[in-house]
Amino acid sequence: MNNYDIKNSVHSQIDEELVTKAQDGDADAFRCLVERHKERAVRLCFSVVGNLNDAQDISQEAFIRVYRNIGAFKLKARFSTWFYRILINLCRDWLKSRKRSRLVLDRHDAEDKNSVNEMPDNTSPDAARTLLNKELSKKINEAIIQLSPKQQLVFKLKHKQGVKVEEIALMLDMNSSTVKVHLFRAMQTLQKKLCGYLRSSG
């Protein structure tokens, strides 16, 4: 067992103890569970939805659902797996609703767009390089948003949050091979969408 596995195991044991107490009506134990997972939950949501307020709202809703259903949770599974599955499903619903409402660019993109449109007075190579980097970042975000909701989730979890393939599989209730397929297809799509831009800017 490596250090990562040991740390994960200890983390899971603490969660298990807190869940047991929370199921017995210990409000402080549930608050401890929230504190242990709140920061990562918001960070993970933010990497998917691109806005802090939305990320906080989604995380709060996930904890509310956990609170309502904590009594039904079976300790055969890890609490973290159960919780992050709820969280990711809420993120997925958010992405689908965004797609339906045809909001193509998230707030990150809007900020990038404003930055790009405000041409700097300094025409030095560094200023030009900064502008190109912002433009590329904008194009990448636009391309990511055009992926399917599932591909967006998998790509952002892996490449923005550094979540392992095996953990993504648990979160999304799919096997590791399926996760890898979604990652591969997402990368293919992004390469195709960015290829023209990179050629023209080269």
C-alpha positions, 0 to 999 in steps of 0.5 A, a space after each residue: 500500500 503506497 502513501 496515497 492509499 494509506 492517506 485515502 484509507 485513513 480519510 475514509 475511516 474518519 468519514 465512516 466514524 462521522 457518518 455513523 455518528 451523524 446517522 445517530 443524530 449527531 449534528 456536530 458530526 455532520 458539520 465535521 463531514 461538511 467541513 472536511 469535504 466543503 473546500 474540495 467540493 467547491 473547488 471541483 464544482 468551480 472547475 466544472 461550472 466556471 463560476 464561484 457562486 454557482 459552485 457554492 450553490 451546487 455544493 450546498 445543494 449536494 450537502 443538503 441531499 446528503 443530510 436528507 439521505 444520510 440515514 439510508 447510506 450503507 457503510 459498505 461504500 465510501 462516503 466520499 464516493 457517495 457524496 461526490 457522485 451526488 455532487 457530480 450529478 448536480 454539476 452534470 444537470 447544471 451543464 445540461 441546463 446551460 446547454 439547453 439555455 444556449 449559453 455558450 460561454 461561461 463567465 470565465 470566457 466573458 472575462 477573457 473576452 473583455 481582456 482580449 478586446 482591451 488591447 494593451 498600449 504596450 506593443 512589446 513582445 511580452 504584451 503580444 505574448 500575453 494577448 496571444 495566451 489569453 486568446 488561446 485560453 479563450 478558444 480552449 474554453 469555447 471548445 471545451 464548452 462545446 463538448 458533451 456534458 459527460 465529456 466536459 465533466 471527465 475532461 475537467 475532472 482529469 485535467 483541471 482537478 487532477 482526479 485519477 481515472 479510477 476515482 472519476 469512474 467511481 464518481 460517475 458510476 462507470 468503469 475506467 475504460 469508459 472514462 478513458 474513451 470519453 477522455 480520448 474523444 474529448 481530446 480528439 474533438 478539442 484538437 480538431 476545433 483548435 487546429 484551425 486556430 493554431 494554424 492561423 495564429 502560427 
